[in-house]
Amino acid sequence: MSNKPRDRLRVATQKSGRLTDAGRDLLTRSGLSFRESRDRLFCYGESLPIDLLLVRDDDIPGLIAEGTCDLGFVGRNVLEEQRLERTRRGEAAPFRELRALGFGRCRLSIAVPQDMAWAGPQSLAGLRIATSYPQLLGDWLDRHGIAAQVVMLSGSVEIAPRLGTAEAICDLVSSGATLAANQLREVATVLDSEAVLIGPAQPFADERGDHADLLLRRLDGTLQVRDSKLLMLHVDRTALDAVIRLLPGIDTTPIVTALDGRSDAVALQAVCQGAITWQHLEDMKRAGARSMLVLPVEQMLA
């Protein structure tokens, strides 16, 4: 691993795949802009000293381990598979999860043919299970005390039972449509996954530490308000407590200020998580709220 000091932060992200667009959008909403190289493998940071490397997602933990990249966007399934692989070799993982990012959600699940009887994990004893995640599957089998044969496949795992190469599979599932198309049903979850930001196990000892802290603050601020709304309203002081109790998904302490020329009424502002529905507004109006206004929240810095 390179220990050469650098004054710019390198962030690895998936060049193409299910995390690509959401990851780039998150960086853009966090105030970062980039200029792409001709080969579209490197993006120079124009707004901050933070650059992007566009690579295969499976390579990202290794690039961080060797010091080629400093941070990376990757699925938790990839991170945990490679962490377990190193653990089984007796090595401490040189990378760690820093933030869950809330997109790319899926699960690594066990699936069996629809006509196969299922009485719990022990139903897998003695069977062949096809997967692209042998470490995660092996760890799950060990924790459940199940002796089964892990069949490693790099792709098209879902067709293994139809080809006769395995009796069950362990694969990533989002909607479940692919399983249904192959006459399989999901019976157990091995790992809940989503996109995560990962970094080295040890903190940076140069300017990259400051850049990483800045990026994390920006990401936290963006993620915090992703599903937030700012609710503004007027209410009589006598009805204030009743309206506050009805605030949906309140995330911070409401701000209450006096109205000019009115000693009996106040203005209230609150950041609420999730949707504010017409039903919410109607309930608050019946409790005494008026002049209600709902606005999107684009940025927030604590």
Residue pairs with C-beta under 8 A, 6 or more apart in sequence:
1 65
1 66
1 67
1 94
2 66
2 67
2 68
3 67
5 205
5 206
5 207
6 70
6 206
6 207
6 208
7 49
7 206
7 207
7 208
8 45
8 49
8 50
8 51
8 208
8 211
9 49
9 50
9 51
9 70
9 71
9 208
9 211
9 212
9 215
10 50
10 51
10 52
10 53
10 68
10 69
10 70
10 71
11 27
11 50
11 51
11 52
11 53
11 69
11 70
11 71
11 72
11 73
11 215
12 52
12 53
12 54
12 55
12 59
12 60
12 63
12 64
12 69
12 71
12 72
12 73
12 74
13 19
13 20
13 23
13 24
13 52
13 53
13 54
13 55
13 60
13 72
13 73
14 20
14 23
14 54
14 55
14 56
14 57
14 60
14 73
14 74
15 40
15 41
15 54
15 55
15 56
17 57
18 104
19 57
19 73
19 74
19 75
19 103
19 104
19 195
22 101
22 103
22 104
22 195
23 73
23 101
23 103
23 195
26 101
26 103
26 219
26 222
26 223
27 34
27 52
29 222
29 298
30 215
30 218
30 219
30 221
30 222
31 47
31 48
31 218
32 45
32 47
32 48
32 50
32 215
32 218
33 45
33 46
33 47
34 43
34 44
34 45
34 46
34 51
34 52
35 43
35 44
35 46
36 42
36 43
37 43
37 44
40 54
41 53
41 54
41 55
42 51
42 52
42 53
42 54
43 51
43 52
43 53
43 54
44 51
45 51
45 52
48 211
48 214
48 215
49 207
49 211
50 211
50 215
53 63
53 68
53 69
55 63
57 74
57 75
57 78
58 78
60 69
60 72
60 73
60 74
60 78
60 198
61 72
61 74
61 78
61 79
61 82
61 83
61 95
61 198
62 82
63 69
63 72
64 70
64 71
64 72
64 94
64 95
64 198
64 199
64 200
65 94
65 95
65 200
67 200
70 199
70 200
70 204
70 208
70 212
71 98
71 197
71 198
71 199
71 212
71 215
72 197
72 198
72 199
73 101
73 195
73 196
73 197
74 195
74 196
74 198
75 104
75 106
75 193
75 194
75 195
75 196
76 97
76 100
76 191
76 192
76 193
76 194
76 195
76 196
77 106
77 108
77 133
77 136
77 172
77 191
77 193
79 95
79 97
79 196
79 198
80 135
80 136
80 191
81 133
81 135
81 136
82 93
82 95
82 135
83 93
83 95
84 135
84 136
84 138
84 139
85 135
86 92
86 93
86 94
87 93
88 135
92 201
93 201
94 200
94 201
94 202
95 198
95 199
95 200
95 201
96 198
96 199
96 200
96 201
97 196
97 197
97 198
98 196
98 197
98 198
98 199
98 216
99 196
99 197
99 216
99 219
99 220
99 223
100 194
100 195
100 196
101 194
101 195
101 196
101 197
101 219
101 223
102 194
102 195
102 223
102 226
103 194
103 195
104 193
104 194
104 195
105 174
105 192
105 193
105 194
106 172
106 173
106 174
106 193
106 194
107 172
107 173
107 189
107 190
107 191
107 192
107 193
108 133
108 136
108 170
108 171
108 172
108 173
108 189
108 190
108 191
108 193
109 170
109 171
109 172
109 173
109 186
109 187
109 188
109 189
109 190
110 121
110 124
110 129
110 168
110 169
110 170
110 186
110 187
110 188
110 189
110 190
111 158
111 168
111 169
111 170
111 171
111 173
111 179
111 184
111 185
111 186
111 187
112 118
112 123
112 161
112 167
112 168
112 169
112 184
112 185
112 187
113 161
113 167
113 168
113 183
113 184
113 185
114 183
114 184
114 185
116 123
116 167
116 168
117 123
118 187
121 144
121 146
121 188
122 144
122 146
123 187
124 141
124 146
124 148
124 168
125 146
125 147
125 148
126 147
126 148
127 148
127 149
127 166
127 167
127 168
128 148
128 149
128 151
128 165
128 166
128 167
128 168
129 137
129 141
129 148
129 149
129 150
129 151
129 166
129 167
129 168
129 169
129 170
130 151
130 152
130 153
130 157
130 160
130 161
130 165
130 166
130 168
130 169
130 170
131 137
131 150
131 151
131 152
131 153
131 157
131 169
131 170
131 171
132 152
132 153
132 154
132 155
132 157
132 171
133 170
133 190
134 150
134 152
136 170
136 190
136 191
137 150
137 170
137 190
138 150
140 170
140 190
140 191
141 147
141 148
141 150
151 160
151 165
151 166
153 160
153 165
157 169
157 170
157 171
158 169
158 171
158 178
158 179
158 182
158 184
159 182
160 166
160 169
161 167
161 168
161 169
161 182
161 184
162 182
162 183
169 184
170 190
172 193
173 179
173 186
176 186
179 185
179 186
197 216
197 219
199 212
203 209
204 212
217 301
220 302
221 299
221 300
221 301
221 302
222 299
224 251
224 300
224 302
225 271
225 297
225 298
225 299
225 300
227 273
227 274
227 275
228 251
228 271
228 272
228 273
228 297
228 300
229 271
229 272
229 275
229 276
229 294
229 295
229 296
229 297
230 269
230 270
230 271
230 272
230 294
230 295
230 296
230 297
231 247
231 268
231 269
231 270
231 271
231 272
231 276
231 292
231 293
231 294
232 267
232 268
232 269
232 291
232 292
232 293
232 294
232 295
233 243
233 267
233 268
233 284
233 289
233 290
233 291
233 292
233 293
234 259
234 265
234 266
234 267
234 268
234 289
234 290
234 291
235 243
235 265
235 266
235 268
235 288
235 289
235 290
236 264
236 265
236 288
237 264
237 265
237 266
238 264
238 288
239 287
239 288
239 289
240 256
240 266
240 268
242 287
242 288
243 268
243 284
243 287
243 288
243 289
244 250
244 254
244 268
244 270
246 280
246 283
246 284
246 287
247 254
247 270
247 272
247 284
248 272
248 274
248 275
248 276
248 277
248 280
249 272
249 273
249 274
250 270
250 271
250 272
250 273
251 271
251 272
251 273
252 270
252 271
254 268
254 269
254 270
255 268
255 269
255 270
256 266
256 267
256 268
257 266
257 267
257 269
258 266
258 267
259 265
259 266
259 267
268 289
271 297
271 300
276 294
281 289
281 292
281 294
284 292
285 292
